[in-house]
Amino acid sequence: MKKNHIILLALILTSAIAVNFYYFFNRTVTLQFYAHPDKLGVMEDVIAVFENENPRIKINYVQLPDDTNDKYAIISSQLSLQNGSIDVLDADVTWPSIFVKSDWVANLDDYFNEDEIGGYLKGSIDSATVGGKLYGIPYRIDSGVLFYRKDLLMKYGYPVPKTYAELIDTASAIKAQAPELNGFSASWKNFEGLTCSFFEMLWSGGYEIDTSETPYRINAAGVAETLDLMQSMISRYKIVPEASLTYSSGDLRAAFIEGNLIFMRDWPTGWRKLSEAPALKDKIAVAPLPSTKPGHASYGALGGWMYMVSKDSKHKKEAVQWIKFLTTYENEKLLNLKYNYIPSRIELYSDEEVLERMPFLETMLDYFNQSRPRPKVANYDELSLLLQNQIHHTLKGEQTPEAAVMMLESLLPRLLY
């Protein structure tokens, strides 16, 4: 009798274990995926293919608002709960330091090998790396570039400028013959685009803002020189219209489309809209930004987006599996073609279909590969706001570059570190 009880108990335990194993290996995992809105239905198609190939993984796609600040507010509020309510998130290049300091995102070093990482642009991986550890996988980049009217340069006999001094000379000479034209413009309203323009000019002059220690330190001479260059293009050389101080990217592109602008600093994602505008068709091209000093490299401020995994996700393995699928060559190419994204994968810069859509990419790989992330600090928003205010006051003629430097040196120690 006792032996029968033992056999019965063994059978029950075996059955229970078998049932548990069955449910463990056949359970369905639902990933909470917070990302850009899918206005063309492309992401929905990608999700359908993934779920068909991985029937145990379902994707709950939460489409975020268009505005970057609204995206950040939603994602940060969910991550701060630290309850696994997000598994995979779409992140701007300026967010990793914030999320890492808050202990909200997972280190991905154990999931991606050197060969996988080596296929991406250097700057895009750099922006996803904090403290020497990888926290994100890029799927698109952006970088400041120079749009120019190639028809006007050809008409008046000038090459594409390599330095801002050359740009000023060329714009001034063409304006002397065609006064209705404006020489150069950029998004210089008091917002993040202004900070990007400032860093691009600062870096290409060989200067830095040192954020390696607190309080942050500026190169006073370099900052004053950069601000003087920006201000002089408005007030001294008069090649930049004062309206530039109110331009967002949309306003800037509208001004370029009107056909009265020779040079423009913008993001390359605007290419399709600009190149297809009737007033600009077959008349524009893209080049690296000029450098501030001869012999110095020119740098674009790196923009773009990446996928990250929440540190509190209960399904990290599946989350990484989803990211690897999202960021394949084929899927990044698909998003590039549909949404005019600039690739983060190096191979796509020689893809015939991509080049047919964005021919300038063929000559921009080296430039994009050296594009630089903005300072990777957790209080970047506060630093950028401080810079924006002082730069904008200077460009409006409300203070001298030297006065702006004094204000920055006074205010930087007061930032929250």
Secondary structure by P-SEA (a helix, b strand, c coil): caaaaaaaaaaaaaaaaaaaaaaaaabbbbbbccccccccaaaaaaaaaaaaaccccccbbbbbcccaaaaaaaaaaaaaaccccccbbbbccccaaaaaaacccccccccccaaaaaaccaaaaaaaccccccccccccbbbbbbbbcaaaaaaacccccccaaaaaaaaaaaaaaccccccccccccccaaaaaaaaaaaaaacccccccccccccaaaaaaaaaaaaaaacccccccccccccccaaaaaaaaaacccccccccccaaaaaaacccccccccccccccccccbbbbccccccbbbbbcccccaaaaaaaaaaaacaaaaaaaaaacccccccccccccaaaaaacccccccaaaaaaccccccccaaaaaaaaaaaaaaaaaaccccaaaaaaaaaaccccccc
